[in-house]
Amino acid sequence: MLYFILLAIAVSKDAKQDVNLTIGLDFSDNSYLDFYGNFSKHYEEFHQNGLKVNIVQHLLPCYSCYKRHQFKQPEKNCLGGGRYCQYSDYVSGQAILKELLRQQCVLQVLPNHYFNYSFYFGYQCKKSTMVNCAQTYFTNNNISTEAIDKCVENSFEEDEEVNQEIKTNKILEQYKELQYNQTSFSVYLDSIDKTNSSYDEFLSTVCSKYINVSISICTNTEKPGKQTDNTNTLEQVFLFVFGLIILIITASGGWTLLSKIQFGSSLVPKSRIAIPKLEGDHIIQEDDI
């Protein structure tokens, strides 16, 4: 019994799974919105159980910036003097890049708001005054942006003598190093490409990585696409062990009872049924004994 208790404790300790969800984005593409709208409802619970989200943004290169001034002059559509660039018909590239920094800092500082905020921004703010529109989300949800603003500010390398627009940025530098060159949304779950999977298929794959954890969307019988048993796996283990113990006890008791019955029956005279017996080359009948 002690073994089973220790086993249960070990299972519960290992319940939290380290799962990596990597999402590739391009600012000009909105195909991520359906996914974000759905996953925003479930992300917080997965995050609490070990899911880590990695965001990779597509940056545009400025090949001439280094040749012209070695990234030492501001560029309207770039930060880092041309190291990191974006472009849009309705807003400067710098504004887009600062929004990408804001979203990354929301993920780092307030992860439970990341998907909701990015979904809101994608629908409401891409073709308006971005800064004011983005601020509206935090105002409406009574969220202080102090920690987010500090995160953005700290992402720039410290150098008081250099204009912020030409400073190296830690977050954008990571995006640049990852060299994500796709112009559309992509999603990878533990390095497995799930971009073309339906949302239900994706969710089913995520849930399969949390078999020892009770997550509502994974145990809910109303889950989209299929009916599932909402019994937790750990509960099934206990039920199996309990049933096995009962079976052992029942079998032990039954064997003891059977032994007593057989012992008692040995005292009762046998009926004289004629059963042939072999003795050498002769067949001896029971009546001849």
N, C-alpha and C positions, 0 to 999 in steps of 0.2 A: 504493500500500500504506500509506503514511503517513497518507493521508486516512482510510482505514478504521480504523486504529489510533486516531486522534484521535476518530473517530466513536464507537468503542466506549467510550473513556474518558468522553466526554460523556454517553453513555447511562447508564453506571454511576454518574456523579455525580448525574444527575437521577432515579435510581431511587427515592430516598426521596420519598414523596408526602405532602403536607399534606392530610390527610383529617379532617373533623370529624364526630364521632358525638355527637349531642345526645340525651340521655335525660331524659324528664320522668317524675317520680315523685310519688306521693301515699302518705303513710305508711300509710294504712288499706287500701291496695290491694296485693295480692300477685301480681298477674298478671305481674310482671317476673321472677319466680323461674325459670321455664323458660329464658327468654332468658339470664339471668345464668349459670345452670348450664351452658349450652352455650358461651357466649362466653368464660367464664372460662378455658377450655382453650386459646383462641387469642389472647386479648387481648395477652399480653406480646410475642408476635412482631409483631403489627400495631403495637403501641405503639413498638417499636424501629425500625419503618420509617415513622414519621411520623403514626400515628393519634392524634388528640387527642380525649379524651372530655370532654364538657361535661355536668354534671349540673344539672338544674333541679328544685327541690323545690317542691311546692305548700304555701304557707303560708296560714293562716287569718287574716283581719283582725279586729281588735277596734275596732269603730266607736265604742264608748263610752269607750274608754280615754283618748283625747285630750280628749274633752269633759269627762271627770271630773277628770283630773289632768295632762293634756298629756304623757303617757308618763313621768311623774316618780315613779310609785309601782310597786312590784313587783306582778305578777299571776301567780297560781298556774300558769296554762296558757300563759304568755307569757314572752318575753325582750324586752329593750328597752322595758320598761314598757308593753308592749302593741303594739309595732310588729310583732312576729313571734309568732304563736301556733299552737298545735296542741291537739288534744283527743283523749282516749282514755278508755274506761271503766275501765281497769286501771292506768294510770300517768299522772303529771302531764304537762301539755304541755311544761313546762320540760325534763323528762327526755327527751322525744322530740326537742326542738330540739337539745339537747346531743348526742344520738346522731347527728342529721343533720350537725352540725358535725364529729363524730368521723369519720363516713364520708367527708365531703369532704376532711378532712385526711389520711385514709388514701390517697385518690386523689392528693393533692398530694405526700405524703411517701413513700409506699410504693405506687406505682401498680400494681405487679404483684400486690398483695394485694387491691386494691379489689373486684373482682368476686367473688373467693372469700369475702372477709369479708362482703360485703353479702348474698351467697347464704346463707352460714352464719347470719347474723343474722336474715334473713327467715324461715328455717325453725326456728331454735332459740330465738330471744330475744324475739320480739314479745309473748309472753304469759308472761313470767317476769320475774325481777329483771334488768332490762336491763343495768345496769352490770356486774354480776358475770358475767352470761352472755357479754357482749361481751368481757370481760377473759379469759375462758376460751379464746377463739380465739387470742389473742396468746400466752397461756401455753403452750398445746398446741403452737404452732408456733415457740416459743422466739423471739418477736419482742419487742423492747423498745418500749414505748409512749412513751418519753420525747419523741421528736420529734413524735409525734402529739399528745400532751398540750400541748406547747409551741405547736404550730400552733393548737390550739383556743384556748389562752389569748391568743395574739397576735391572734386574729381579733376580739377585743373592743377597742374604742377605749380608749386609755390615759387614765385619769382616776382618780387615787387617791381623790378625794373622792366618787366616785359608786359606788353599789352595782352589782356586775356585772350583776344582774338587770335593771337599767334602762339599761345601756350600749348604745350602737349597736354592732352586730356587722357586720363587713365582709362575711362570707360570706352571712349571712342578708339583708343589705341588697341584695346582688346578686340573690338569689332573689326578693326583693320587687320589685325593679325590672323583672325579667323578666316578672312578672305571669302566671305559669303557673297557670291556673285549672282545669285538668283534674283529675279525681279518679281517673284510671287511668293506667297505664303508656303511654308513647309513645316512639317512636324516630325520629330524623331523621338521615339520612346526607347531609352537605353540603346541608342544607336541604330534602332530598327526603323526604317522609313514607314511612317503611317500616314503620309500626306494624302494619299488617294483612298484611304479607308473611310467608310461612313463613320459618323460620330458614334453610333451604337457599337460598331466594331472596335473603334478606338477605346471606348469606355470599358468594353468587355475585356480588352487586353490589359488595361490598367488594373481593373478589379482582380484579374487573375494573379497579379503580383502581390495582392493583399489578402491571401486566403486565410491568414491567421488573425486578421483584423476585422472588427465589425464596423463597416462603413455603410451608411444608410443607403446610398445609391446602389451599392453592390449587393445588399441583402434585401432590398425592397422588392416585393413580389410584383409591384407595378412598374418595374424597370422597363424602359422601352425595348421592344424587339423580342423579349422572351420572358417567360415566367420562370422564376427561380425559387428554390427552397431557401427560406430566410433563416434557417438554423445555422448558427455560427459554427465554424469548423471545430473550434475548441470545445464547444458543447457536444459536438458529435463524438469527439475523442472520449470525453467523460462518459457519454452514454454507452459507447462501445465497451469501455473498461468496466463500467458498472454491470452491463449485460454479461460480460465475460466472467466476472466474479460470481454472479448469480448462477450462471451455467455450471461453473466449477463446483459450487456448493451443492447444487441440485444433483449433479452427476455423482459427487462423493456420497451424498445421502442415499441416492438410488442404488449405488453399488453395495453399500452396507446393508440395505434392506434386502437386496437380491441375494447376498451371501447368507443372510439369516434364513431366507426362504429355502435356499438350496440345502443348507445344513439340516433344517427341520425335515425336509422331504427325504433325506437319506435314512431316516428312522422308520419310514413307512414301507411295509412289505411290497415288493415289486409284483406287478401282475404277471401271470404266466402266459405271455405272448410267445408264440412259436417263432423264434428268430434263428435261422440257420447259423451254426458256428463251425469253423474249420478246425479240425484236429488231425494233423498229419494228412493222410490221403482220404480220410473218412469224413463224412458230414454227420455231425451229431445233432440230433434234435433236442430242444429244450426239455421235452418230456423224458428223455433218456438220462438226464443228469441226476 
